[in-house]
Amino acid sequence: MAEGFRTIAVKKCIGDRVPGAVAWNLFDIDAKFADVESTDRCVDYLNAVGKN
């Protein structure tokens, strides 16, 4: 973040014993620190890097 890069948090890689806590934390992360994305979207992005 200090260098201007935005972190990507993959939804399926974040968990907790309390499902409601996960939903709230993902909301908070997305609002403040990172882009919360699906696995498929992240894989598609990584496959496209450097192809343009």
mmJSON file of the N, C-alpha and C atoms, coordinates in Angstrom:
{"data_MODEL":{"atom_site":{
"group_PDB":["ATOM","ATOM","ATOM","ATOM","ATOM","ATOM","ATOM","ATOM","ATOM","ATOM","ATOM","ATOM","ATOM","ATOM","ATOM","ATOM","ATOM","ATOM","ATOM","ATOM","ATOM","ATOM","ATOM","ATOM","ATOM","ATOM","ATOM","ATOM","ATOM","ATOM","ATOM","ATOM","ATOM","ATOM","ATOM","ATOM","ATOM","ATOM","ATOM","ATOM","ATOM","ATOM","ATOM","ATOM","ATOM","ATOM","ATOM","ATOM","ATOM","ATOM","ATOM","ATOM","ATOM","ATOM","ATOM","ATOM","ATOM","ATOM","ATOM","ATOM","ATOM","ATOM","ATOM","ATOM","ATOM","ATOM","ATOM","ATOM","ATOM","ATOM","ATOM","ATOM","ATOM","ATOM","ATOM","ATOM","ATOM","ATOM","ATOM","ATOM","ATOM","ATOM","ATOM","ATOM","ATOM","ATOM","ATOM","ATOM","ATOM","ATOM","ATOM","ATOM","ATOM","ATOM","ATOM","ATOM","ATOM","ATOM","ATOM","ATOM","ATOM","ATOM","ATOM","ATOM","ATOM","ATOM","ATOM","ATOM","ATOM","ATOM","ATOM","ATOM","ATOM","ATOM","ATOM","ATOM","ATOM","ATOM","ATOM","ATOM","ATOM","ATOM","ATOM","ATOM","ATOM","ATOM","ATOM","ATOM","ATOM","ATOM","ATOM","ATOM","ATOM","ATOM","ATOM","ATOM","ATOM","ATOM","ATOM","ATOM","ATOM","ATOM","ATOM","ATOM","ATOM","ATOM","ATOM","ATOM","ATOM","ATOM","ATOM","ATOM","ATOM","ATOM","ATOM","ATOM"],
"id":[1,2,3,4,5,6,7,8,9,10,11,12,13,14,15,16,17,18,19,20,21,22,23,24,25,26,27,28,29,30,31,32,33,34,35,36,37,38,39,40,41,42,43,44,45,46,47,48,49,50,51,52,53,54,55,56,57,58,59,60,61,62,63,64,65,66,67,68,69,70,71,72,73,74,75,76,77,78,79,80,81,82,83,84,85,86,87,88,89,90,91,92,93,94,95,96,97,98,99,100,101,102,103,104,105,106,107,108,109,110,111,112,113,114,115,116,117,118,119,120,121,122,123,124,125,126,127,128,129,130,131,132,133,134,135,136,137,138,139,140,141,142,143,144,145,146,147,148,149,150,151,152,153,154,155,156],
"type_symbol":["N","C","C","N","C","C","N","C","C","N","C","C","N","C","C","N","C","C","N","C","C","N","C","C","N","C","C","N","C","C","N","C","C","N","C","C","N","C","C","N","C","C","N","C","C","N","C","C","N","C","C","N","C","C","N","C","C","N","C","C","N","C","C","N","C","C","N","C","C","N","C","C","N","C","C","N","C","C","N","C","C","N","C","C","N","C","C","N","C","C","N","C","C","N","C","C","N","C","C","N","C","C","N","C","C","N","C","C","N","C","C","N","C","C","N","C","C","N","C","C","N","C","C","N","C","C","N","C","C","N","C","C","N","C","C","N","C","C","N","C","C","N","C","C","N","C","C","N","C","C","N","C","C","N","C","C"],
"label_atom_id":["N","CA","C","N","CA","C","N","CA","C","N","CA","C","N","CA","C","N","CA","C","N","CA","C","N","CA","C","N","CA","C","N","CA","C","N","CA","C","N","CA","C","N","CA","C","N","CA","C","N","CA","C","N","CA","C","N","CA","C","N","CA","C","N","CA","C","N","CA","C","N","CA","C","N","CA","C","N","CA","C","N","CA","C","N","CA","C","N","CA","C","N","CA","C","N","CA","C","N","CA","C","N","CA","C","N","CA","C","N","CA","C","N","CA","C","N","CA","C","N","CA","C","N","CA","C","N","CA","C","N","CA","C","N","CA","C","N","CA","C","N","CA","C","N","CA","C","N","CA","C","N","CA","C","N","CA","C","N","CA","C","N","CA","C","N","CA","C","N","CA","C","N","CA","C","N","CA","C","N","CA","C"],
"label_alt_id":[null,null,null,null,null,null,null,null,null,null,null,null,null,null,null,null,null,null,null,null,null,null,null,null,null,null,null,null,null,null,null,null,null,null,null,null,null,null,null,null,null,null,null,null,null,null,null,null,null,null,null,null,null,null,null,null,null,null,null,null,null,null,null,null,null,null,null,null,null,null,null,null,null,null,null,null,null,null,null,null,null,null,null,null,null,null,null,null,null,null,null,null,null,null,null,null,null,null,null,null,null,null,null,null,null,null,null,null,null,null,null,null,null,null,null,null,null,null,null,null,null,null,null,null,null,null,null,null,null,null,null,null,null,null,null,null,null,null,null,null,null,null,null,null,null,null,null,null,null,null,null,null,null,null,null,null],
"label_comp_id":["MET","MET","MET","ALA","ALA","ALA","GLU","GLU","GLU","GLY","GLY","GLY","PHE","PHE","PHE","ARG","ARG","ARG","THR","THR","THR","ILE","ILE","ILE","ALA","ALA","ALA","VAL","VAL","VAL","LYS","LYS","LYS","LYS","LYS","LYS","CYS","CYS","CYS","ILE","ILE","ILE","GLY","GLY","GLY","ASP","ASP","ASP","ARG","ARG","ARG","VAL","VAL","VAL","PRO","PRO","PRO","GLY","GLY","GLY","ALA","ALA","ALA","VAL","VAL","VAL","ALA","ALA","ALA","TRP","TRP","TRP","ASN","ASN","ASN","LEU","LEU","LEU","PHE","PHE","PHE","ASP","ASP","ASP","ILE","ILE","ILE","ASP","ASP","ASP","ALA","ALA","ALA","LYS","LYS","LYS","PHE","PHE","PHE","ALA","ALA","ALA","ASP","ASP","ASP","VAL","VAL","VAL","GLU","GLU","GLU","SER","SER","SER","THR","THR","THR","ASP","ASP","ASP","ARG","ARG","ARG","CYS","CYS","CYS","VAL","VAL","VAL","ASP","ASP","ASP","TYR","TYR","TYR","LEU","LEU","LEU","ASN","ASN","ASN","ALA","ALA","ALA","VAL","VAL","VAL","GLY","GLY","GLY","LYS","LYS","LYS","ASN","ASN","ASN"],
"label_asym_id":["A","A","A","A","A","A","A","A","A","A","A","A","A","A","A","A","A","A","A","A","A","A","A","A","A","A","A","A","A","A","A","A","A","A","A","A","A","A","A","A","A","A","A","A","A","A","A","A","A","A","A","A","A","A","A","A","A","A","A","A","A","A","A","A","A","A","A","A","A","A","A","A","A","A","A","A","A","A","A","A","A","A","A","A","A","A","A","A","A","A","A","A","A","A","A","A","A","A","A","A","A","A","A","A","A","A","A","A","A","A","A","A","A","A","A","A","A","A","A","A","A","A","A","A","A","A","A","A","A","A","A","A","A","A","A","A","A","A","A","A","A","A","A","A","A","A","A","A","A","A","A","A","A","A","A","A"],
"label_entity_id":["1","1","1","1","1","1","1","1","1","1","1","1","1","1","1","1","1","1","1","1","1","1","1","1","1","1","1","1","1","1","1","1","1","1","1","1","1","1","1","1","1","1","1","1","1","1","1","1","1","1","1","1","1","1","1","1","1","1","1","1","1","1","1","1","1","1","1","1","1","1","1","1","1","1","1","1","1","1","1","1","1","1","1","1","1","1","1","1","1","1","1","1","1","1","1","1","1","1","1","1","1","1","1","1","1","1","1","1","1","1","1","1","1","1","1","1","1","1","1","1","1","1","1","1","1","1","1","1","1","1","1","1","1","1","1","1","1","1","1","1","1","1","1","1","1","1","1","1","1","1","1","1","1","1","1","1"],
"label_seq_id":[1,1,1,2,2,2,3,3,3,4,4,4,5,5,5,6,6,6,7,7,7,8,8,8,9,9,9,10,10,10,11,11,11,12,12,12,13,13,13,14,14,14,15,15,15,16,16,16,17,17,17,18,18,18,19,19,19,20,20,20,21,21,21,22,22,22,23,23,23,24,24,24,25,25,25,26,26,26,27,27,27,28,28,28,29,29,29,30,30,30,31,31,31,32,32,32,33,33,33,34,34,34,35,35,35,36,36,36,37,37,37,38,38,38,39,39,39,40,40,40,41,41,41,42,42,42,43,43,43,44,44,44,45,45,45,46,46,46,47,47,47,48,48,48,49,49,49,50,50,50,51,51,51,52,52,52],
"pdbx_PDB_ins_code":[null,null,null,null,null,null,null,null,null,null,null,null,null,null,null,null,null,null,null,null,null,null,null,null,null,null,null,null,null,null,null,null,null,null,null,null,null,null,null,null,null,null,null,null,null,null,null,null,null,null,null,null,null,null,null,null,null,null,null,null,null,null,null,null,null,null,null,null,null,null,null,null,null,null,null,null,null,null,null,null,null,null,null,null,null,null,null,null,null,null,null,null,null,null,null,null,null,null,null,null,null,null,null,null,null,null,null,null,null,null,null,null,null,null,null,null,null,null,null,null,null,null,null,null,null,null,null,null,null,null,null,null,null,null,null,null,null,null,null,null,null,null,null,null,null,null,null,null,null,null,null,null,null,null,null,null],
"Cartn_x":[0.815,0.0,0.866,1.987,2.844,3.414,3.552,4.088,2.993,1.739,0.647,-0.025,0.362,-0.266,-1.453,-2.505,-3.684,-3.648,-3.795,-3.765,-5.037,-4.92,-6.083,-6.251,-7.435,-7.766,-8.731,-8.358,-9.192,-10.208,-11.499,-12.58,-12.44,-12.163,-12.115,-10.881,-9.949,-8.73,-8.821,-9.981,-10.166,-11.295,-11.037,-12.06,-12.034,-13.076,-13.216,-14.226,-14.277,-15.271,-16.672,-16.77,-18.06,-18.317,-19.241,-19.475,-19.812,-20.574,-20.899,-19.668,-18.71,-17.466,-16.702,-16.696,-16.008,-16.64,-17.957,-18.645,-18.333,-18.394,-18.116,-16.661,-15.725,-14.309,-13.988,-14.599,-14.38,-14.912,-16.065,-16.618,-15.643,-15.127,-14.208,-12.898,-12.358,-11.127,-11.325,-12.455,-12.736,-12.875,-13.431,-13.628,-12.331,-11.39,-10.229,-8.882,-8.662,-7.294,-7.03,-8.02,-7.763,-9.007,-8.819,-9.935,-10.252,-11.432,-11.848,-12.452,-11.843,-12.237,-12.419,-13.123,-13.319,-12.051,-11.957,-10.83,-10.776,-11.923,-11.96,-11.472,-11.904,-11.481,-9.979,-9.427,-7.987,-7.194,-7.651,-6.964,-7.035,-8.192,-8.319,-7.357,-7.266,-6.342,-4.897,-4.505,-3.121,-2.805,-3.774,-3.558,-3.416,-4.018,-3.979,-2.755,-2.099,-0.944,0.137,0.592,1.676,1.241,-0.033,-0.49,-0.843,-0.949,-1.327,-0.137],
"Cartn_y":[-1.182,0.0,1.256,1.225,2.402,2.774,1.807,2.057,2.316,2.365,2.667,1.455,0.28,-0.934,-1.306,-1.796,-2.231,-3.749,-4.265,-5.698,-6.362,-7.609,-8.412,-9.504,-9.592,-10.644,-11.607,-12.865,-13.873,-14.401,-14.253,-14.6,-15.998,-16.982,-18.38,-18.68,-17.74,-17.954,-17.352,-16.79,-16.14,-16.85,-17.22,-17.961,-17.679,-18.136,-18.008,-19.054,-19.345,-20.303,-19.722,-18.397,-17.717,-17.066,-17.645,-17.11,-15.62,-15.136,-13.711,-12.837,-13.331,-12.582,-12.48,-13.537,-13.525,-12.484,-12.495,-11.54,-10.104,-9.832,-8.477,-8.098,-9.007,-8.7,-8.488,-9.279,-9.075,-7.713,-7.325,-6.003,-4.921,-5.056,-4.075,-4.03,-5.189,-5.258,-4.579,-4.876,-4.306,-2.786,-2.29,-0.851,-0.099,-0.763,-0.032,-0.43,-1.734,-2.178,-2.894,-3.552,-4.443,-4.582,-5.143,-5.524,-6.984,-7.27,-8.637,-9.2,-10.269,-10.831,-12.338,-12.891,-14.344,-15.017,-16.309,-17.081,-17.02,-17.206,-17.193,-15.873,-14.787,-13.475,-13.281,-13.742,-13.622,-14.486,-15.696,-16.594,-15.995,-15.479,-14.851,-13.683,-12.882,-11.737,-12.208,-13.185,-13.67,-14.303,-14.977,-15.535,-14.463,-13.311,-12.23,-11.326,-11.358,-10.487,-10.79,-9.748,-9.892,-10.314,-10.584,-11.007,-9.835,-8.639,-7.458,-6.756],
"Cartn_z":[0.0,0.0,0.0,0.695,0.772,-0.592,-1.481,-2.817,-3.843,-3.406,-4.315,-4.934,-4.511,-5.023,-4.139,-4.759,-3.999,-3.897,-2.714,-2.449,-2.958,-3.388,-3.768,-2.718,-2.15,-1.187,-1.879,-1.958,-2.61,-1.592,-1.913,-0.971,-0.383,-1.218,-0.76,0.087,0.159,0.941,2.342,2.664,3.954,4.686,5.895,6.62,8.108,8.755,10.201,10.636,11.894,12.4,12.398,12.34,12.382,11.018,10.224,8.871,8.838,9.782,9.81,9.987,10.742,10.938,9.63,8.842,7.552,6.636,6.546,5.668,6.082,7.364,7.831,7.569,7.862,7.657,6.182,5.3,3.863,3.427,3.949,3.661,4.105,5.302,5.867,5.077,4.751,3.96,2.61,1.952,0.639,0.71,1.791,1.939,2.254,2.935,3.447,2.841,2.643,2.411,1.096,0.545,-0.578,-1.45,-2.619,-3.474,-3.193,-2.73,-2.445,-3.728,-4.246,-5.538,-5.439,-6.418,-6.485,-7.023,-6.784,-7.294,-8.816,-9.463,-10.927,-11.493,-10.908,-11.415,-11.23,-10.125,-9.886,-10.864,-11.099,-12.039,-13.455,-13.845,-15.165,-15.298,-14.259,-14.271,-14.421,-13.624,-13.696,-15.055,-15.639,-16.975,-18.042,-17.813,-18.802,-18.657,-17.509,-17.287,-18.318,-18.959,-19.929,-21.325,-21.539,-22.856,-23.751,-23.175,-23.969,-24.521],
"occupancy":[1.0,1.0,1.0,1.0,1.0,1.0,1.0,1.0,1.0,1.0,1.0,1.0,1.0,1.0,1.0,1.0,1.0,1.0,1.0,1.0,1.0,1.0,1.0,1.0,1.0,1.0,1.0,1.0,1.0,1.0,1.0,1.0,1.0,1.0,1.0,1.0,1.0,1.0,1.0,1.0,1.0,1.0,1.0,1.0,1.0,1.0,1.0,1.0,1.0,1.0,1.0,1.0,1.0,1.0,1.0,1.0,1.0,1.0,1.0,1.0,1.0,1.0,1.0,1.0,1.0,1.0,1.0,1.0,1.0,1.0,1.0,1.0,1.0,1.0,1.0,1.0,1.0,1.0,1.0,1.0,1.0,1.0,1.0,1.0,1.0,1.0,1.0,1.0,1.0,1.0,1.0,1.0,1.0,1.0,1.0,1.0,1.0,1.0,1.0,1.0,1.0,1.0,1.0,1.0,1.0,1.0,1.0,1.0,1.0,1.0,1.0,1.0,1.0,1.0,1.0,1.0,1.0,1.0,1.0,1.0,1.0,1.0,1.0,1.0,1.0,1.0,1.0,1.0,1.0,1.0,1.0,1.0,1.0,1.0,1.0,1.0,1.0,1.0,1.0,1.0,1.0,1.0,1.0,1.0,1.0,1.0,1.0,1.0,1.0,1.0,1.0,1.0,1.0,1.0,1.0,1.0],
"B_iso_or_equiv":[0.0,0.0,0.0,0.0,0.0,0.0,0.0,0.0,0.0,0.0,0.0,0.0,0.0,0.0,0.0,0.0,0.0,0.0,0.0,0.0,0.0,0.0,0.0,0.0,0.0,0.0,0.0,0.0,0.0,0.0,0.0,0.0,0.0,0.0,0.0,0.0,0.0,0.0,0.0,0.0,0.0,0.0,0.0,0.0,0.0,0.0,0.0,0.0,0.0,0.0,0.0,0.0,0.0,0.0,0.0,0.0,0.0,0.0,0.0,0.0,0.0,0.0,0.0,0.0,0.0,0.0,0.0,0.0,0.0,0.0,0.0,0.0,0.0,0.0,0.0,0.0,0.0,0.0,0.0,0.0,0.0,0.0,0.0,0.0,0.0,0.0,0.0,0.0,0.0,0.0,0.0,0.0,0.0,0.0,0.0,0.0,0.0,0.0,0.0,0.0,0.0,0.0,0.0,0.0,0.0,0.0,0.0,0.0,0.0,0.0,0.0,0.0,0.0,0.0,0.0,0.0,0.0,0.0,0.0,0.0,0.0,0.0,0.0,0.0,0.0,0.0,0.0,0.0,0.0,0.0,0.0,0.0,0.0,0.0,0.0,0.0,0.0,0.0,0.0,0.0,0.0,0.0,0.0,0.0,0.0,0.0,0.0,0.0,0.0,0.0,0.0,0.0,0.0,0.0,0.0,0.0],
"pdbx_formal_charge":[null,null,null,null,null,null,null,null,null,null,null,null,null,null,null,null,null,null,null,null,null,null,null,null,null,null,null,null,null,null,null,null,null,null,null,null,null,null,null,null,null,null,null,null,null,null,null,null,null,null,null,null,null,null,null,null,null,null,null,null,null,null,null,null,null,null,null,null,null,null,null,null,null,null,null,null,null,null,null,null,null,null,null,null,null,null,null,null,null,null,null,null,null,null,null,null,null,null,null,null,null,null,null,null,null,null,null,null,null,null,null,null,null,null,null,null,null,null,null,null,null,null,null,null,null,null,null,null,null,null,null,null,null,null,null,null,null,null,null,null,null,null,null,null,null,null,null,null,null,null,null,null,null,null,null,null],
"auth_seq_id":[1,1,1,2,2,2,3,3,3,4,4,4,5,5,5,6,6,6,7,7,7,8,8,8,9,9,9,10,10,10,11,11,11,12,12,12,13,13,13,14,14,14,15,15,15,16,16,16,17,17,17,18,18,18,19,19,19,20,20,20,21,21,21,22,22,22,23,23,23,24,24,24,25,25,25,26,26,26,27,27,27,28,28,28,29,29,29,30,30,30,31,31,31,32,32,32,33,33,33,34,34,34,35,35,35,36,36,36,37,37,37,38,38,38,39,39,39,40,40,40,41,41,41,42,42,42,43,43,43,44,44,44,45,45,45,46,46,46,47,47,47,48,48,48,49,49,49,50,50,50,51,51,51,52,52,52],
"auth_comp_id":["MET","MET","MET","ALA","ALA","ALA","GLU","GLU","GLU","GLY","GLY","GLY","PHE","PHE","PHE","ARG","ARG","ARG","THR","THR","THR","ILE","ILE","ILE","ALA","ALA","ALA","VAL","VAL","VAL","LYS","LYS","LYS","LYS","LYS","LYS","CYS","CYS","CYS","ILE","ILE","ILE","GLY","GLY","GLY","ASP","ASP","ASP","ARG","ARG","ARG","VAL","VAL","VAL","PRO","PRO","PRO","GLY","GLY","GLY","ALA","ALA","ALA","VAL","VAL","VAL","ALA","ALA","ALA","TRP","TRP","TRP","ASN","ASN","ASN","LEU","LEU","LEU","PHE","PHE","PHE","ASP","ASP","ASP","ILE","ILE","ILE","ASP","ASP","ASP","ALA","ALA","ALA","LYS","LYS","LYS","PHE","PHE","PHE","ALA","ALA","ALA","ASP","ASP","ASP","VAL","VAL","VAL","GLU","GLU","GLU","SER","SER","SER","THR","THR","THR","ASP","ASP","ASP","ARG","ARG","ARG","CYS","CYS","CYS","VAL","VAL","VAL","ASP","ASP","ASP","TYR","TYR","TYR","LEU","LEU","LEU","ASN","ASN","ASN","ALA","ALA","ALA","VAL","VAL","VAL","GLY","GLY","GLY","LYS","LYS","LYS","ASN","ASN","ASN"],
"auth_asym_id":["A","A","A","A","A","A","A","A","A","A","A","A","A","A","A","A","A","A","A","A","A","A","A","A","A","A","A","A","A","A","A","A","A","A","A","A","A","A","A","A","A","A","A","A","A","A","A","A","A","A","A","A","A","A","A","A","A","A","A","A","A","A","A","A","A","A","A","A","A","A","A","A","A","A","A","A","A","A","A","A","A","A","A","A","A","A","A","A","A","A","A","A","A","A","A","A","A","A","A","A","A","A","A","A","A","A","A","A","A","A","A","A","A","A","A","A","A","A","A","A","A","A","A","A","A","A","A","A","A","A","A","A","A","A","A","A","A","A","A","A","A","A","A","A","A","A","A","A","A","A","A","A","A","A","A","A"],
"auth_atom_id":["N","CA","C","N","CA","C","N","CA","C","N","CA","C","N","CA","C","N","CA","C","N","CA","C","N","CA","C","N","CA","C","N","CA","C","N","CA","C","N","CA","C","N","CA","C","N","CA","C","N","CA","C","N","CA","C","N","CA","C","N","CA","C","N","CA","C","N","CA","C","N","CA","C","N","CA","C","N","CA","C","N","CA","C","N","CA","C","N","CA","C","N","CA","C","N","CA","C","N","CA","C","N","CA","C","N","CA","C","N","CA","C","N","CA","C","N","CA","C","N","CA","C","N","CA","C","N","CA","C","N","CA","C","N","CA","C","N","CA","C","N","CA","C","N","CA","C","N","CA","C","N","CA","C","N","CA","C","N","CA","C","N","CA","C","N","CA","C","N","CA","C","N","CA","C","N","CA","C","N","CA","C"],
"pdbx_PDB_model_num":[1,1,1,1,1,1,1,1,1,1,1,1,1,1,1,1,1,1,1,1,1,1,1,1,1,1,1,1,1,1,1,1,1,1,1,1,1,1,1,1,1,1,1,1,1,1,1,1,1,1,1,1,1,1,1,1,1,1,1,1,1,1,1,1,1,1,1,1,1,1,1,1,1,1,1,1,1,1,1,1,1,1,1,1,1,1,1,1,1,1,1,1,1,1,1,1,1,1,1,1,1,1,1,1,1,1,1,1,1,1,1,1,1,1,1,1,1,1,1,1,1,1,1,1,1,1,1,1,1,1,1,1,1,1,1,1,1,1,1,1,1,1,1,1,1,1,1,1,1,1,1,1,1,1,1,1]
}}}
